Amino acid sequence: MDIRMHKFSDKVPEPTLRRLPWYLSNVKLMKERGETYVSSTQISKQINIDASQIAKDLSYVNISGRTRVGYEIDALIEVLERFLGFTHMHKAFLFGVGSLGGALLRDSGLHHFGLEIAGAFDVNPDIVGTEINGIPIYHSDDFEQMMKKYNVNIGVLTVPINIAQEITDKMVSGGIKAVWNFTPFRIRVPEDIVVQNTSLYAHLAVMFNRLNVNQD
């Protein structure tokens, strides 16, 4: 099995990056069932994505399979996890410990995908100084002090929309280099700051619209 990683300078299309974790999860399930090899056609049947698209996506991680056999599952899992950054632990701070923020703090699965939330920030006196899932909750005023204590470069944004930009500015000025934005507000950041928008409401809107179209 030949595995070669692309240079970080290579630009991988965002749709490809979004699909690769689907392939990884599917391949892991196949491994649990005792499979040792998997083809793009087999993956295609499981997740309803064209086999040629899967093969094209996997070309970015430069792993070659065997003719009529496919990819060695253990090697494919290894290269996908490494390519996606899941083998390296990235530390993050979460801002806004409401219902969504609290749920993310309780989600131990994030740790398996390389994200460790080292601490959370809020202004609610009822929760500041407590812990959720072993993660300490600090007052928002302590952010800069905690940045000196922890090696953190990711901020998870789950605050109310009316303060989303204010907290983003605070994060960026404090040294945060990437923001995982769960608010429906499109935050503004300098060009060198990475932003990933994950709006639950936007996805709901798409689902509701398509559901209505299908029922008409």
C-alpha positions as CSV (number, residue, x, y, z in Angstrom):
1,M,0.0,0.0,0.0
2,D,1.4,3.3,-1.1
3,I,0.7,6.3,1.1
4,R,1.9,9.8,0.4
5,M,0.6,12.9,2.0
6,H,-0.1,16.1,0.1
7,K,1.9,19.2,1.2
8,F,-0.1,21.6,3.4
9,S,0.2,24.1,0.6
10,D,-2.0,22.0,-1.6
11,K,-5.5,23.4,-1.7
12,V,-8.1,20.6,-1.0
13,P,-11.6,21.6,-2.1
14,E,-13.9,22.2,0.9
15,P,-16.6,19.7,-0.4
16,T,-13.9,17.0,-0.4
17,L,-12.8,17.9,3.2
18,R,-16.5,17.6,4.2
19,R,-16.9,14.2,2.6
20,L,-13.7,12.5,3.9
21,P,-14.9,12.1,7.4
22,W,-18.0,10.2,6.0
23,Y,-15.6,7.8,4.3
24,L,-13.6,7.4,7.5
25,S,-16.7,6.6,9.6
26,N,-18.0,4.1,7.0
27,V,-14.6,2.4,6.7
28,K,-14.4,2.1,10.5
29,L,-17.8,0.3,10.5
30,M,-16.6,-2.1,7.9
31,K,-13.5,-2.8,9.9
32,E,-15.7,-3.7,12.9
33,R,-17.5,-6.2,10.7
34,G,-14.2,-7.9,10.0
35,E,-13.5,-6.5,6.5
36,T,-9.8,-6.0,5.6
37,Y,-10.2,-4.3,2.2
38,V,-12.7,-1.8,0.9
39,S,-13.3,-0.4,-2.6
40,S,-14.7,3.0,-3.5
41,T,-17.7,1.1,-5.0
42,Q,-18.4,-0.5,-1.6
43,I,-18.2,2.9,0.1
44,S,-20.5,4.3,-2.5
45,K,-23.2,1.8,-1.8
46,Q,-23.2,2.7,1.9
47,I,-23.3,6.5,1.7
48,N,-24.9,7.1,-1.8
49,I,-22.0,9.1,-3.2
50,D,-20.7,8.2,-6.7
51,A,-17.7,5.9,-6.6
52,S,-15.8,8.0,-9.1
53,Q,-16.3,11.0,-6.7
54,I,-15.0,8.9,-3.8
55,A,-11.9,7.8,-5.8
56,K,-11.3,11.5,-6.8
57,D,-11.6,12.6,-3.1
58,L,-9.2,9.9,-1.9
59,S,-6.6,11.0,-4.6
60,Y,-5.9,14.0,-2.4
61,V,-4.5,11.7,0.3
62,N,-2.6,9.8,-2.3
63,I,-3.4,6.3,-1.2
64,S,-3.4,3.6,-3.9
65,G,-5.4,0.4,-3.7
66,R,-5.1,-2.9,-5.3
67,T,-6.9,-3.7,-8.6
68,R,-10.2,-5.5,-8.0
69,V,-9.5,-5.6,-4.2
70,G,-9.5,-1.9,-3.1
71,Y,-7.8,-0.2,-0.2
72,E,-6.4,-1.9,2.8
73,I,-8.7,-0.7,5.6
74,D,-6.2,-0.2,8.3
75,A,-4.0,1.9,6.0
76,L,-6.9,3.9,4.8
77,I,-8.1,4.7,8.3
78,E,-4.6,5.7,9.3
79,V,-4.0,8.0,6.4
80,L,-7.5,9.6,6.6
81,E,-7.2,10.3,10.3
82,R,-3.7,11.8,9.8
83,F,-4.8,13.8,6.8
84,L,-7.9,15.2,8.6
85,G,-5.9,16.1,11.7
86,F,-7.7,13.7,14.0
87,T,-4.5,12.2,15.3
88,H,-3.2,15.5,16.7
89,M,-5.0,16.9,19.7
90,H,-6.1,20.5,19.2
91,K,-7.0,22.5,22.3
92,A,-9.9,25.0,22.2
93,F,-11.8,27.4,24.5
94,L,-15.6,27.6,24.3
95,F,-17.4,30.9,24.7
96,G,-21.0,30.8,25.9
97,V,-22.1,28.0,28.2
98,G,-25.8,28.0,27.3
99,S,-27.8,24.9,26.2
100,L,-25.7,24.4,23.0
101,G,-22.4,25.3,24.7
102,G,-23.1,23.0,27.6
103,A,-24.0,20.1,25.2
104,L,-20.7,20.5,23.4
105,L,-18.8,20.4,26.7
106,R,-20.6,17.1,27.5
107,D,-19.8,15.7,24.1
108,S,-16.8,13.4,24.8
109,G,-16.8,12.3,21.1
110,L,-15.0,15.5,20.1
111,H,-11.9,14.2,21.9
112,H,-11.9,11.2,19.5
113,F,-11.7,13.6,16.5
114,G,-8.8,15.6,17.9
115,L,-10.5,18.5,19.7
116,E,-10.0,19.0,23.4
117,I,-12.0,21.8,25.0
118,A,-9.6,23.0,27.7
119,G,-11.9,25.5,29.3
120,A,-15.1,27.5,28.8
121,F,-16.1,31.2,29.4
122,D,-19.3,32.8,30.5
123,V,-20.6,35.6,32.7
124,N,-23.4,33.8,34.5
125,P,-22.4,33.7,38.2
126,D,-24.4,30.5,38.7
127,I,-22.0,28.5,36.4
128,V,-18.7,30.4,36.6
129,G,-16.3,28.5,38.8
130,T,-18.1,25.2,38.2
131,E,-17.2,22.3,35.8
132,I,-19.0,20.4,33.1
133,N,-17.6,17.0,32.1
134,G,-14.4,18.0,34.0
135,I,-14.0,21.2,31.9
136,P,-13.6,24.3,34.1
137,I,-15.9,27.3,33.4
138,Y,-14.2,30.7,33.8
139,H,-15.5,34.3,33.8
140,S,-15.1,35.9,30.4
141,D,-12.8,38.5,32.0
142,D,-10.3,35.8,32.7
143,F,-9.8,34.9,29.0
144,E,-6.5,36.6,28.4
145,Q,-5.0,35.2,31.7
146,M,-6.1,31.7,30.7
147,M,-4.6,32.1,27.2
148,K,-1.2,32.4,29.0
149,K,-1.8,29.2,30.9
150,Y,-3.1,27.0,28.0
151,N,-1.7,26.3,24.6
152,V,-5.0,27.1,22.8
153,N,-5.6,28.5,19.3
154,I,-9.2,27.5,18.6
155,G,-12.3,29.3,19.9
156,V,-15.8,27.7,19.8
157,L,-18.4,30.4,19.6
158,T,-21.9,29.6,21.1
159,V,-22.8,33.0,22.5
160,P,-26.0,34.9,21.9
161,I,-26.1,36.5,18.4
162,N,-26.0,40.1,19.8
163,I,-22.5,39.7,21.3
164,A,-21.1,37.3,18.7
165,Q,-18.9,39.9,17.0
166,E,-17.8,41.4,20.3
167,I,-16.6,38.0,21.6
168,T,-15.0,37.2,18.3
169,D,-13.0,40.4,18.4
170,K,-11.9,39.6,22.0
171,M,-10.9,36.1,21.0
172,V,-8.8,37.3,18.0
173,S,-7.1,40.0,20.0
174,G,-6.3,37.4,22.6
175,G,-4.5,35.1,20.2
176,I,-7.2,32.7,18.9
177,K,-6.3,31.7,15.3
178,A,-9.5,29.7,14.3
179,V,-13.1,30.1,15.2
180,W,-15.8,27.4,15.1
181,N,-18.9,29.6,14.9
182,F,-22.2,28.0,15.9
183,T,-24.1,31.3,15.9
184,P,-26.2,32.3,12.9
185,F,-24.2,35.6,12.8
186,R,-21.6,35.9,10.1
187,I,-18.6,37.1,12.1
188,R,-15.9,39.4,10.6
189,V,-12.3,38.4,11.2
190,P,-8.9,39.3,9.7
191,E,-7.8,37.3,6.6
192,D,-5.4,35.1,8.5
193,I,-8.1,33.8,10.9
194,V,-9.8,30.5,10.0
195,V,-13.6,30.5,10.4
196,Q,-15.9,27.5,10.2
197,N,-19.6,28.4,10.3
198,T,-21.9,25.7,11.6
199,S,-25.3,27.2,11.9
200,L,-28.0,24.7,13.1
201,Y,-30.7,27.2,12.0
202,A,-29.3,27.4,8.5
203,H,-29.4,23.6,8.2
204,L,-32.9,23.6,9.6
205,A,-34.0,26.1,7.0
206,V,-32.6,24.0,4.2
207,M,-34.3,20.8,5.5
208,F,-37.7,22.5,6.0
209,N,-37.6,24.0,2.6
210,R,-36.8,20.7,0.9
211,L,-39.4,19.0,3.0
212,N,-42.0,21.5,1.9
213,V,-41.0,21.1,-1.8
214,N,-41.2,17.3,-1.6
215,Q,-44.7,17.6,-0.1
216,D,-46.1,20.0,-2.7
